[in-house]
Amino acid sequence: MAAFILTFFCSFYFPIDSWQTEVLEELQVRGEYHPAFTGIRPFTIDRDDPALMHAQHKLWNPVFSLASYHDTVSVVRVKPSIAYSWRSFALMVQPVVKFGDDSLPPDNKFMDMFSSHYERAYVKFESRYADIFVGRERFAAGPSSRNNLLLSGHSAPMDWLGYALHATRFKLTFLFSRLDDLHVKPYEYVGDTITRYIDAERYLTIKRLDIVPFEWLQLGLTEAGVFGGEHYSLEVYHFNPVVFLQAYQYNWNKDVNFFLQFDAKCFFNDWCVYGALMMDDFQLEADPNNEPHHLGFSAGLEAADPFGLRRTFWMVEYTAVTRFTYTHFVPFQRYFYQSTPIGPPNGPDHDEISGKVVYHVLSVWDVYTQTSYLRKGETRITDPWPIPEPREPGTSFPEDNFLSGIVQKSLSIDLGARVFPSTMIACDVMVGITMIDNYQHVIDEERHFFTLQACLHFFNW
């Protein structure tokens, strides 16, 4: 019976956008808890681990969640959950009902009152050496607990087929998703006169190798590829977890929007540092059309009780993405899903520095402040490619490869509190202000607006 209960607690993921992710990250930095692999989030934990006992009142999944957001729009989301586990198998269903309008799905309203869909819905099997996953979940790939360059977990919820193989120091993860179909031109670039449209099927694969040579060091290599087309046929090659899609592209003359990310994360003495370099396209030699590198970079620092400031947890992160990263001259290979970026929420042509400080007033009461400064250039994922494809002599990429045009600048400052009066209820309330200069890339256009977020979570599974 004890083994059954242990498996039950191990079987479900904590959502990557909830408070549990931050709690687990702090426990890792403090050296109190060491999950085997954290390159793919959310990851499974053992709630009965003695290292987690003092955090049990925070590490639970709610049966019912209610979230209200107010800034330039007002939105309320209701998320009930149904879950069942038996031995190594688990089933999870979490619908979402949205009242109001924002930029995130679901969008289709019922009788002009509310919209609904599934936020999370999956079945999975986990064993000592292999895992299998089928369904919908917000996965992230990389070292950050908040944002990552290739798979951030902040897009519209995605449906996956996945499996993983793991040993003591290595883990190989494969994820496959069918993206939304598009009715688009076969090519799109500035000045094109193409009038033909196709109905393109779209697919995404994520392959990641995690290596943990020491308990304090985590290394990761991730490949992502967006591919497809009209009447596209999948090959067995697409499901091979140990080959690069770039080889498929060159040898079979199949076009793929290919990405590669290297990352590392180090833990030592209540501190953690991490970094990631993502390559969309890297020019090994001078390009005749002056095509620049298409890159993303991120770095972060986390600290527990620095400088003698007891009961605090500090997080700082910087992210930068060049202008044409995630874009493509083949429209159906652009790196987005249901109009939302698969990578960082701000897409290409931006940089952002963000920070957060959490103070544990009591074991059941946290207060926090967070701030971010964002610079966003004018280029979007859906913008046409800047030069003709196939290439034409005499055409050239623009010189401003980072923060193009009129740069929108945003500063956000928030204050919040989380309360855990019992393992049956949790409350998170945050107020803040956002100040924007060059709003929507109009010079000297300014906007200021206040934000209010309130979340209630009820009943432990």
C-alpha angles and dihedrals in degrees: 000000000000090000090051092053091048091053091048093056091045097050106077132068122233108230111257091226095055135088094262092071091058092046092052092047091054092048089054093050091049089052093239098117132030116188111195098240130010102169091102115048138236094044130186119254136187106243089192092061107122089228089066099046096099090052097049092110088063102036104076137107117236124229091211131027131184121190128181123190126187126179122107086343135027119232134170121195124193118196120184118182136210119190138172131180135185121176107306096349128089137181125195131180121180118169122191126214115196126199113192134017132284138143095272127083147285093076111158107095126214110227088340090288111094143347127221143186140141117293094184129003124157151132121217143175124209129188138163095275108016142034133195125198132186123174146032124330139140102249125183128194121205145045100293124093090204110035138001135190104232104029114012101169090229098102124094108298110281133211117230146188107202146161137179136201119201144175132175097292104012137060128181116197128188124188127180127188137177106225125205117288118244135208099215147133115279087236131014127189138147109290097009119152096201113143100173118102129194135196102238127197114215132205137181130200127189120193121181135180116198119194123187106185091168134015089249097048130065123182127188141188118189132183123193128183134184114198143147139105142179112335089353119187121211118224131208084245089071090064096048106112097198103053130078118241088220089073089052090051095051099040101039097034090239115145116230131174095229128196131184127192132189119192142167137189128194129193124197137151099343091316133102131189127184141170141182135197118198123191121200092167128351120192108224090188138015111296117225090221093047093246108178130214114280104215146154127203134185136175132180143186127200128183137181117213096344120188091010094299098144125211093017134122121197129198129183125174136176125196130181129179125183125237105266099032113127090015124105142183088234102070097208091056095061112122103250141096125210090348093305125109115252089209125044113348091241093058121204130347101038146100129201137183117198137175141184135190122195122195119195102216090175133351088264098038129064129176122193145177126205134182138180137187115203131187114191125187123209098259118104131188091252096053116116118260110268098233135035121275120240087046121257123206114251096031119113141186117251115267095232100082094164130046097359128199120347105356118222111218123200131185119190127186121183137180123197148164134208123201128191106186090168142344087270101061139033130178130196122184125178133178126186151148131238122201118194129192121195088017111209087359095295109138115250092359107140133194133181124186138165125232132209125186126179125178129183123189123191138193127009116243 
